[in-house]
Amino acid sequence: MLRTVMEKDEGTYVESQLLIMERNGYPEETYYTFSYTPITDDEGGTAGMICFNSDDTERIQGERQMRTLMQLGSRLTDARSKQDVLNRTMRVLRDNPQDIPFVQFRMVGEEAELFPDCQLAVTQRKPQIIESLDGRLANLTKGAWEHPPHTGAILPIFHPATREPYGYLIVGINPYRLPDEKYIGFFTLVADQIAGSLADLHALEAEREKSEALMEIDRAKTTFFSNISHEFRTPLTLLLGPIQDLLNDPEAKEVNRYRMGVAYRNVLRMQKLVNTLLDFSKIEAGRMDAKYSRVDIVAYTREARPARSAAPSKRPACSCSCPAVRSAAKSTSTSTSGSRSY
């Protein structure tokens, strides 16, 4: 770049150049934009050059972390299981090797050599910084850097319902950054997104289990109605035979024939109710389609014979009034009005 300016008398620049610099007593990841401008002398040649620079470190790091958080939120939206959440999280975090050179997730019970630090993170309910990470864990990845991370962080992921730890997110700290509040805050946001996705998944599973339980109850109810309907139909059918024989007996007394007529109508009504109940169970099971039709409510009301047969023994004052019901369409067949007192 200097040769371009001094020999060709052309200005040039480089944007967001990565430089490992010691500005605060330790090697630090920095990004600078440089602009080189030639300075001409009196004869028109290049006498020197002037360099302007701007520090882009915070902007580059902030954009990089924001991109990771946005991708994580987008990828976890339609996760179908807890393992799916973890797999998608690992893929997104590994796409940012600068801020997360090493990442690992451990379930409760898999803490092993990190057990004391994991327990401390759960007790304090905040990220726990661990030193000498390269000496405690094997096969550390380097990420985008020449050396593996020396410092790491443990972030507990709490279960949304019980608030007990579901697992631990273990990340390596950029070897050219200090684990300051802003950096650890980024990891905390990552852990919060994982916990939020697990909470949504937990709520979805609870709703699914509730729906399945309701469906099971509905199936049990349908089976019960179907079974009990069949159980009622058998004795009703057996009752109809003797009653019909007595009604057809020419030697039967009129009073007995009347009483058997009442019993016969009641048995038929009960049989019809049982058949209706069985039809409803078939409709709920999806084996029958309901077809609605107009009925004569007056005729159904007049068939309330049990009240009439019970009236002489109980001596109540009963009255049944059945006025005519005319349809809104003014049908030509209209029920006949009537009134009876018992």
C-alpha positions in Angstrom: 0.0 0.0 0.0 2.9 2.4 0.8 4.5 1.6 -2.5 1.3 2.4 -4.3 1.1 5.8 -2.7 4.8 6.7 -3.0 5.6 5.3 -6.4 2.3 5.6 -8.3 1.1 8.8 -6.5 -2.3 7.1 -5.9 -4.4 7.2 -2.8 -5.6 3.9 -1.3 -7.3 2.5 1.7 -8.1 -0.8 3.5 -11.3 -1.3 5.5 -11.7 -3.1 8.8 -8.2 -4.6 8.8 -7.7 -7.2 11.6 -4.7 -6.4 13.8 -3.6 -8.2 16.9 -2.3 -5.3 19.0 -1.2 -4.8 22.6 -3.0 -1.7 23.6 -3.9 -2.5 27.2 -1.1 -4.9 28.2 -2.4 -8.0 26.4 -2.7 -9.1 22.8 -6.1 -7.8 21.6 -8.3 -8.3 18.6 -8.7 -5.0 16.8 -10.1 -3.7 13.5 -8.9 -0.5 11.8 -9.7 1.2 8.6 -6.7 2.9 7.0 -6.7 5.6 4.3 -3.4 6.6 2.6 -3.2 9.9 0.7 -0.1 11.1 -1.2 1.5 14.5 -0.4 2.9 16.3 -3.5 5.9 18.5 -3.5 6.5 21.7 -5.5 7.6 19.8 -8.5 4.5 17.6 -8.6 6.2 14.5 -7.3 5.3 12.6 -4.2 7.0 14.0 -1.2 5.3 11.9 1.4 2.0 10.5 2.5 -0.6 11.1 5.2 -2.5 8.2 6.9 -5.9 8.5 8.5 -7.3 5.6 10.5 -10.5 4.8 12.5 -11.0 2.1 15.1 -13.8 -0.2 14.0 -13.3 -2.9 16.7 -16.6 -2.4 18.6 -18.6 -2.1 15.4 -17.2 -5.3 13.9 -17.6 -7.3 17.1 -21.1 -5.9 17.7 -22.3 -6.7 14.2 -20.9 -10.2 14.4 -22.6 -11.0 17.7 -25.9 -9.5 16.6 -25.8 -11.6 13.4 -25.3 -14.7 15.6 -28.2 -13.8 17.9 -30.5 -13.1 14.9 -29.6 -16.4 13.2 -30.1 -18.3 16.5 -33.6 -16.8 17.0 -34.6 -17.6 13.4 -33.3 -21.2 13.5 -34.9 -22.1 16.8 -38.4 -20.9 15.8 -39.6 -24.2 14.4 -37.6 -26.6 16.5 -39.5 -29.9 17.1 -37.7 -31.4 20.0 -35.2 -30.7 22.7 -32.4 -32.4 20.8 -33.4 -30.4 17.7 -32.9 -27.2 19.7 -29.5 -28.2 20.8 -28.4 -29.4 17.3 -29.5 -26.1 15.7 -27.9 -24.1 18.5 -24.5 -25.8 18.0 -24.6 -25.2 14.2 -25.3 -21.5 14.6 -22.7 -20.9 17.3 -20.0 -22.7 15.3 -20.6 -20.3 12.5 -19.1 -17.6 14.7 -15.5 -19.0 15.4 -14.2 -15.5 16.3 -16.4 -15.0 19.4 -17.0 -18.7 20.1 -13.9 -20.6 19.3 -15.1 -23.6 21.3 -18.7 -24.6 22.3 -20.1 -27.7 24.0 -23.4 -28.6 25.7 -23.5 -31.0 28.6 -26.6 -32.4 30.2 -27.1 -32.6 33.9 -25.0 -35.6 35.1 -22.4 -35.1 32.4 -20.4 -32.4 34.2 -17.4 -34.7 34.9 -14.3 -32.5 35.5 -16.4 -29.3 35.4 -18.8 -30.4 38.2 -17.7 -27.8 40.8 -17.9 -24.9 38.3 -21.3 -26.1 37.0 -22.7 -26.3 40.5 -21.4 -22.9 41.3 -23.0 -21.5 38.2 -26.3 -23.1 39.2 -26.1 -21.8 42.8 -25.3 -18.2 41.7 -27.6 -18.5 38.7 -25.2 -16.7 36.4 -22.3 -17.5 34.1 -19.2 -18.9 35.7 -15.7 -18.0 34.3 -13.3 -20.9 34.3 -9.5 -20.5 33.8 -7.0 -23.0 32.3 -9.7 -24.4 30.0 -7.1 -25.9 27.7 -5.7 -27.9 30.6 -9.1 -29.2 31.8 -10.8 -30.1 28.5 -9.4 -32.2 25.7 -9.7 -31.6 22.0 -10.4 -27.9 22.3 -11.1 -26.2 18.9 -9.2 -23.1 18.0 -11.9 -21.4 16.0 -10.6 -18.5 13.9 -7.4 -18.1 15.9 -4.0 -19.7 16.1 -4.3 -20.8 19.7 -7.1 -22.6 21.6 -9.0 -20.6 24.2 -7.4 -20.4 27.7 -10.5 -19.1 29.4 -14.1 -20.3 29.2 -17.5 -19.7 30.6 -20.2 -22.0 31.9 -23.8 -20.9 31.4 -26.6 -22.9 33.1 -29.7 -23.5 31.0 -32.7 -23.8 33.4 -35.8 -25.9 32.8 -38.7 -23.6 32.1 -41.1 -25.3 34.4 -39.1 -26.5 37.4 -36.3 -23.9 37.2 -33.9 -26.7 37.7 -30.9 -26.8 35.3 -31.5 -28.7 32.1 -27.9 -28.6 31.0 -24.8 -26.4 30.7 -23.5 -24.4 27.7 -19.7 -24.4 27.8 -18.0 -21.8 25.6 -14.4 -20.8 25.0 -13.5 -17.2 25.3 -11.7 -15.5 22.4 -8.0 -15.6 23.4 -7.6 -12.0 22.2 -10.5 -10.6 24.3 -11.2 -10.2 28.0 -14.4 -11.7 29.4 -15.8 -8.2 30.2 -19.4 -7.4 30.9 -20.3 -6.9 27.2 -18.8 -10.2 26.1 -20.4 -12.2 28.8 -23.7 -10.4 28.2 -23.6 -11.8 24.6 -23.3 -15.3 26.0 -26.1 -14.6 28.4 -28.4 -13.6 25.6 -27.5 -16.9 23.8 -28.4 -18.9 26.9 -31.7 -16.9 27.2 -32.6 -17.7 23.7 -32.0 -21.4 24.3 -34.0 -21.4 27.5 -36.8 -19.5 25.7 -37.0 -22.0 22.9 -37.1 -24.9 25.4 -39.9 -23.1 27.3 -41.9 -22.8 24.1 -41.3 -26.4 23.3 -42.3 -27.4 26.8 -45.6 -25.5 26.4 -46.2 -27.1 23.0 -45.6 -30.6 24.4 -47.9 -29.9 27.4 -50.7 -28.7 25.0 -50.1 -31.8 22.8 -50.4 -34.1 25.8 -53.5 -32.3 26.9 -55.1 -32.7 23.5 -54.1 -36.4 23.4 -55.6 -36.9 26.8 -58.9 -35.2 25.7 -59.0 -37.4 22.6 -58.4 -40.5 24.7 -61.3 -39.5 27.1 -63.5 -38.9 24.0 -62.6 -42.3 22.6 -63.4 -43.9 26.0 -66.7 -42.1 26.2 -67.6 -43.2 22.7 -66.7 -46.8 23.5 -68.7 -46.6 26.7 -71.8 -45.3 25.0 -71.5 -47.9 22.2 -71.1 -50.8 24.7 -73.9 -49.6 27.0 -76.2 -49.1 24.1 -75.7 -52.6 22.9 -76.3 -53.9 26.5 -79.6 -52.0 26.7 -80.9 -53.1 23.3 -80.8 -56.8 24.2 -83.2 -56.7 27.2 -85.5 -54.3 25.5 -85.8 -56.6 22.6 -86.6 -59.5 25.0 -89.3 -57.4 26.6 -91.1 -56.5 23.4 -91.9 -60.2 22.6 -94.1 -61.0 25.7 -95.7 -57.6 25.5 -96.7 -58.1 21.9 -98.0 -61.6 22.6 -100.2 -60.2 25.4 -101.5 -57.4 23.2 -102.4 -59.9 20.5 -104.1 -62.3 22.9 -107.9 -62.1 22.3 -108.6 -63.4 25.8 -106.7 -60.6 27.5 -108.8 -58.2 29.5 -109.2 -54.6 28.2 -107.6 -53.1 31.3 -104.5 -55.4 30.9 -104.3 -54.7 27.2 -104.3 -50.9 27.9 -101.6 -51.3 30.5 -99.5 -53.5 28.2 -100.0 -50.8 25.5 -98.5 -48.2 27.8 -95.6 -50.6 28.5 -95.2 -51.3 24.8 -95.0 -47.7 23.9 -92.5 -47.0 26.7 -90.3 -49.9 25.6 -90.4 -48.6 22.0 -89.5 -45.1 23.2 -86.6 -46.5 25.3 -85.4 -48.5 22.3 -85.5 -45.4 20.2 -83.5 -43.5 22.7 -80.9 -46.3 22.9 -80.7 -46.4 19.1 -80.2 -42.6 19.1 -77.5 -42.9 21.7 -75.7 -45.5 19.6 -76.1 -43.2 16.5 -74.4 -40.4 18.4 -71.5 -42.6 19.4 -71.1 -43.5 15.7 -71.2 -39.8 14.7 -68.5 -39.0 17.2 -66.4 -41.9 16.0 -66.8 -40.6 12.4 -68.7 -43.6 11.2 -72.0 -41.8 10.5 -73.1 -38.4 9.2 -75.9 -36.6 10.9 -78.9 -35.7 8.8 -81.4 -33.3 10.4 -85.2 -33.2 9.6 -88.2 -31.4 10.9 -90.2 -33.3 13.7 -93.7 -32.9 15.1 -93.0 -31.7 18.6 -96.8 -31.8 19.4 -96.9 -35.5 18.7 -93.8 -36.2 20.8 -95.3 -34.2 23.7 -98.6 -36.2 23.6 -96.6 -39.4 23.9 -95.8 -38.6 27.5 -97.9 -41.6 28.6 -95.9 -42.4 31.8 -97.2 -39.3 33.4 -100.7 -40.4 32.6 -100.3 -43.9 33.9 -98.7 -42.7 37.1 -101.3 -40.0 37.7 -104.0 -42.3 39.3 -101.5 -43.7 41.9 -99.9 -40.4 42.8 -103.1 -38.3 42.4 -101.3 -35.2 41.1 -103.0 -32.4 39.1 -101.4 -32.7 35.7 -102.2 -30.9 32.5 -100.7 -31.3 29.0 -101.4 -28.5 26.5 -100.2 -29.0 22.9 -101.0 -25.9 20.7 -100.4 -26.1 17.0 -96.9 -25.4 15.7 -96.8 -23.8 12.2 -93.5 -23.7 10.4 -91.9 -20.5 9.2 -92.3 -21.7 5.6 -96.1 -22.2 6.1 -96.1 -25.8 5.3 -99.4 -27.4 4.2 -99.2 -30.2 6.7 -99.7 -28.7 10.1 -100.1 -30.4 13.4 -103.6 -30.4 15.0 -103.9 -28.6 18.2 -105.3 -30.3 21.2 -105.5 -30.1 25.0 -106.0 -32.9 27.5 -106.3 -33.0 31.2 -105.6 -36.0 33.4 
